[in-house]
Amino acid sequence: MKLKFNTQQYQTRAVEALRVVFRDASFASDSVKINVEQIFAQKSPNTDVKVI
């Protein structure tokens, strides 16, 4: 079952996080995963983003 990932939901909530971990299966597509990584790189460059 694929879960739809809402990037807007995480743009404001996790900006202060030191580390964020996502399950690869939680992304609807690879492009969504790349977008999330780019959003964190822009909005919170010190956040360590991991996808497992």
N, C-alpha and C positions, 0 to 999 in steps of 0.2 A: 504494500500500500504506500503510495507516494503522498507525502504531506506537502502542502503548498506553503512556501516560505514567504512571509510578508516582510520585506526589507524595511519598510517604513516603521514597523513596530520596533525594530532594533536600532534605528538611527539615533534616537534620543535616549533610549534607556541604558545602553551599554557603553556610552561614550567615556565614562570614567573607569571602566573595567581594566584590570591589568592583564587578564587572560580570558579569552572566550573560546569555548570548544563546541563545535557543531558535529552532528552525525552527518555523514555524506548522504545517507538516505533521506534526510530531511529536506533536501533541496529538490525542487521540481525539475531543474535542469542544470547543466554545467554553467550556463551563462548567468544564472541566478547566483550560484556559488561564487563566481568571479566578481559579480557586482557587490556582493556582501563584503568580500575581501577588499575591494577598492573603496567601499564606503568607510570601512574601519581604517584603512590607510590614510584617507583624507581627514576624517573627523576625529580620529583618535590614534595618531601614529605610534604611540607607545603601547598600545594594546597588542598582545600576542594572540593572533587568530590561528586556531588549529581546526582542521577538518579531519575527522577520523571515520 
